[in-house]
Amino acid sequence: MVLLEIGLAVTAFRKGWRWRVLLPVGISFAAALLIGMGAGAGGGSAQAVMPLLALMDIGLIVVLGVMTGRAPVARVASSATATMQPATEPEAVHVFGQNAV
């Protein structure tokens, strides 16, 4: 399952998600670590938490699959910033000390 997760993460990274693809992977691995530590500290067995960890892995694969399936949404500039004009527009542009025509 780890190889599938790595492959999906690499594909989503190349698809345009870049470093944001590491967020679900990091959250899933950190949660699995904390759950395992909690089970061990509480005297429970690792076998008892395996179904929960398997569900977390399946959830991570689904999230990475969705990220691989579509590219991130491009941010659109708001209408307030898109229509702004410079306060004054020079009539001639100085290029290396000379007026452009």
Secondary structure as the mmCIF struct_conf table of DSSP 4:
data_model
#
loop_
_struct_conf.conf_type_id
_struct_conf.id
_struct_conf.beg_label_comp_id
_struct_conf.beg_label_asym_id
_struct_conf.beg_label_seq_id
_struct_conf.end_label_comp_id
_struct_conf.end_label_asym_id
_struct_conf.end_label_seq_id
HELX_RH_AL_P HELX_RH_AL_P1 VAL A 2 ALA A 12
HELX_RH_PI_P HELX_RH_PI_P1 PHE A 13 TRP A 17
HELX_RH_3T_P HELX_RH_3T_P1 ARG A 18 VAL A 21
HELX_RH_AL_P HELX_RH_AL_P2 LEU A 22 ALA A 41
TURN_TY1_P TURN_TY1_P1 GLY A 42 GLY A 43
HELX_RH_AL_P HELX_RH_AL_P3 ALA A 46 GLY A 69
BEND BEND1 ARG A 70 ARG A 70
HELX_LH_PP_P HELX_LH_PP_P1 ALA A 71 SER A 78
HELX_RH_AL_P HELX_RH_AL_P4 SER A 79 ALA A 82
BEND BEND2 THR A 83 THR A 83
BEND BEND3 ALA A 87 ALA A 87
BEND BEND4 GLU A 91 ALA A 92
STRN STRN1 HIS A 94 VAL A 95
TURN_TY1_P TURN_TY1_P2 PHE A 96 GLY A 97
STRN STRN2 GLN A 98 ASN A 99
#
